[in-house]
Amino acid sequence: MTSSSDRPTPGTPTARLRMLRLAALGVVATLVSLLAAPAVVSAQADAEAEPAPVAEEAPAAEPAAAPADGPTTAFAHQVDARRDDIEVSLVADNYRVDPATITAAESILPGEAATATSVIDATTANALGRSGEIVFVLDTSTRLAQSDVFGTMQSTLTSIVEGLPSNVSVGIVGAGNIATTRSELTLDRAETYAAIEGLQPSDGAALYNGVIRASEEFSTDTDAYRTVVVFSAGPDTDSTVVASDAGSRMIQARAQVLSVRYRGGDPAIGQVIDQTGGLTISAETANDVPVALQRAGEVASNRLVVWFDGLTESGRNGTVDLNLGTATATFSYTAGLITDRAPALAPRVLPEAGGIAALQTNTALYIILALAFLGVGLGVFAVGSILSARGSSIDGRLAAWGEGEELGEDEDALVQTALVKRAVELTENIAEERGMLAKIETLLEKADVPMRPGEAVVAALGAMLFGLLIGIILQGSIIAGLILMIIFGIGILFALRFKASRRLKQFEAQLPDTLQLLAGTLRAGYSLPQGLDAVSKEIANPMGVELRRAMTEAQLGKEIDEALETVGVRMESPDFAWAVLAIGIQREVGGNLNELLMTVADTMVQRERLKRDVAALTAEGKMSAIILGGLPPALGVIMFIMNPDYISVLWQETLGYVFLGLGFVSALVGLAWMKKVITIDV
């Protein structure tokens, strides 16, 4: 075995080198976990995505110049399957298509091959005399005025409105820093022209708010086709809603969104395009703006209507592939109903899970989290050990008065970095100003953590910051990070208190044996200081280390009674304080200290035996309190797993919150009552 003298003391260069290695290992483990965690979570999200027969999004497209023989891009807008000949209206970049060139294939069962079905006819909504409703949401930010595109936009819109069919209503919404309705949906072209001319440049852009306003303009005519044209010259900066909210409102209004993006426009508007099955048209230069707006006006003011033979049995579902020129539109519908939500018309194409297969498991995620905790734990332990190396043991504290090797300036510089020293000093000053320094120091001493209060606070703040980062990385939410940060902080505090409580129990359990050993040394002829010194070397920790500390203080000039009283105060042990008081009284008045110590030890043994008897007699009450206290939340979790709709009323209704609050308060009162009954002081 290696003797204690052969082991490297915390202040030696060898021990510091080991601590530095641990710190480096901790940093590496933490970096690996932080870099790998997002990939693992992303891979799991892709791998665990459940396939659905119906899509939630329809892909957006950047239409090229459309040939005369048919569209290159087309999306189904509405399917009317209430008759034998199924009618589908489509949003396309070109409505010039020969009905004879349109083909359709339909599959009824999932996974089966599609079989050809006959196309009856095809025409446009304008040819059928169907009315339309178009709302232009226009970016009026100063970016357009600076590039002289603002006037071009106004003149182009005026010409577009002039060329619209007479049964198409037009509305104008200005999306500056505040979205305002310049003109409600109307067939009065003069009112629309005046609204376009009245547009003025402004700071900011509230495009999504403008889309929300546009959704409020549509009429209740269920036969009219509805379109919102969004012209953007940059990102949305002033909306109070997000793109997904705007897309949801468009779905409710049964409208499509066409996006004209000047020099990239607002990229996030693509999410609304995806949700509603619309189109995106790009304008890279000022000269492209009139062409792009004209194309958007043509698409918005019409629909392609196709009839084909489909399902007639009510309630059955079919999936159809329509080929129109070089465009293909795929959609699903239910016989006997009108399917008019664009996202429900296109089957969802799930992305294939990429990355390393071994990382797409829960085990990989657990390993990454373990590496993270290991890295932080090693880093905190190593840094704490380095910073407290000179004062973490009795030998270290007395190194300045002994013959041990002193640290040189170069070695001391390894740990006394300016950044660490400044952080610790600043933390200690703040804690001392708020009266926390003494409390933290007392808790660290009770728990036998060899760190200064400032160092402990810095380490705790580092762990809490790590929790914040982990929450943000894993959940992508600052709220989750804050919750995890609070959990880390509370966990550190509870860990210190638990360690201090367990150490106090061990200390008090050793007290009777310590007094008996001390009495034995006195019978052998030792003096009290000699006896305490001998016992401190024989008894195990924590009693041994505390007695050695007291004897060291006595050797440095402190009265032995005062040194022992300090141990009682530091450990907050009333039994030890009682024993020290008895020793002090005996030394003042005289008497047989040996018999006194044996009497005190026997009294403590008998009192500990009585405590255990009381604990055995109250065990049933304690178990009842645990079961009754844990039963309501456990049943709540089980009911939530078995029937979430049944129990979710508790946090969806006001009365449910009242019942939860009453139940929580009642449970606390009951637990406090039971604790009072079963707690017996001995």
SULPE-V240566 format. One record per backbone hydrogen bond with DSSP energy under -1.0 kcal/mol. NH is the residue of the N-H (numbers start at 1). CO is the residue of the C=O. Records with the same first field share a line. If there is no record, write none. Layout:
# SULPE-V240566
NH->CO + CO
This chain:
# SULPE-V240566
6->3
12->9
16->12
17->13
18->14
19->15
20->16
21->17
22->18
23->19
24->20
25->21
26->22
27->23
28->24
29->25
30->26
31->27
32->28
33->29
34->30
35->31
36->32
37->33
40->36
41->37
42->38
43->39
44->40
45->41
46->42
47->43
48->44
58->274
70->67
75->91
77->89
78->89
79->339
80->87
81->337
86->308
87->80
88->306
89->78
90->304
91->75
93->73
97->95
101->98
102->99
103->323
105->321
106->115
107->319
112->109
115->106
117->104
120->307
121->307
123->305
125->303
128->124
129->126
130->125
132->167
133->225
134->169
135->227
136->171
137->229
138->173
139->231
144->141
146->142
147->143
149->144
150->144
153->149
154->150
155->151
156->152
157->153
158->154
159->155
160->156
161->157
162->158
163->159
168->165
169->132
170->186
171->134
172->183
173->136
174->180
175->138
176->178
180->174
182->172
183->172
186->170
192->188
193->189
194->190
195->191
196->192
197->193
198->194
199->196
202->140
206->176
210->206
211->207
212->208
213->209
214->210
215->211
217->214
225->131
227->133
228->256
229->135
230->258
231->137
232->260
237->205
238->205
246->242
247->243
248->244
249->245
250->246
251->247
252->248
253->249
254->251
255->250
256->226
258->228
259->279
260->230
261->281
262->232
263->283
265->262
269->266
270->267
271->268
273->269
274->270
275->271
276->272
277->273
278->273
280->61
281->259
283->261
292->288
293->289
294->290
295->291
296->292
297->293
298->294
299->295
300->296
301->297
302->299
304->90
305->123
306->88
307->121
308->86
309->118
310->84
315->335
316->313
318->333
319->107
320->331
321->105
322->329
323->103
324->327
327->324
329->322
331->320
333->318
335->316
336->81
337->334
339->79
344->341
345->342
359->356
360->357
365->361
366->362
367->363
368->364
369->365
370->366
371->367
372->368
373->369
374->370
375->371
376->372
377->373
378->374
379->375
380->376
381->377
382->378
383->379
384->380
385->381
386->382
387->383
388->384
389->386
397->393
398->394
399->396
401->398
402->398
412->408
413->409
414->411
416->412
417->415
421->417
422->418
423->419
424->420
425->421
426->422
427->423
428->424
429->425
430->426
431->427
432->428
433->429
434->430
435->432
436->431
440->436
441->437
442->438
443->439
444->440
445->441
446->442
447->443
449->444
451->449
456->452
457->453
458->454
459->455
460->456
461->457
462->458
463->459
464->460
465->461
466->462
467->463
468->464
469->465
470->466
471->467
472->468
473->469
474->470
475->471
476->472
481->477
482->478
483->479
484->480
485->481
486->482
487->483
488->484
489->485
490->486
491->487
492->488
493->489
494->490
495->491
496->492
497->493
498->494
499->495
500->496
501->497
502->498
503->499
504->500
505->501
506->502
507->503
508->504
509->505
510->506
514->510
515->511
516->512
517->513
518->514
519->515
520->516
521->517
522->518
523->519
524->520
525->522
526->521
531->527
532->528
533->529
534->530
535->531
536->532
539->535
544->540
546->542
547->543
548->544
549->545
550->546
551->547
552->548
553->549
554->550
555->551
556->552
557->554
558->553
563->559
564->560
565->561
566->562
567->563
568->564
569->565
570->566
571->567
572->568
573->568
577->573
578->574
579->575
580->576
581->577
582->578
583->579
584->580
585->581
586->582
587->583
588->584
589->585
590->586
593->591
596->592
597->593
598->594
599->595
600->596
601->597
602->598
603->599
604->600
605->601
606->602
607->603
608->604
609->605
610->606
611->607
612->608
613->609
614->610
615->611
616->612
617->613
618->614
622->618
623->619
624->620
625->621
626->622
627->623
628->624
629->625
630->626
631->627
634->630
635->631
636->632
637->633
638->634
639->635
640->636
641->637
642->638
643->639
647->643
648->644
650->647
651->648
652->649
653->649
657->653
658->654
659->655
660->656
661->657
662->658
663->659
664->660
665->661
666->662
667->663
668->664
669->665
670->666
671->667
672->668
673->669
674->670
675->671
676->672
677->673
678->674
679->675
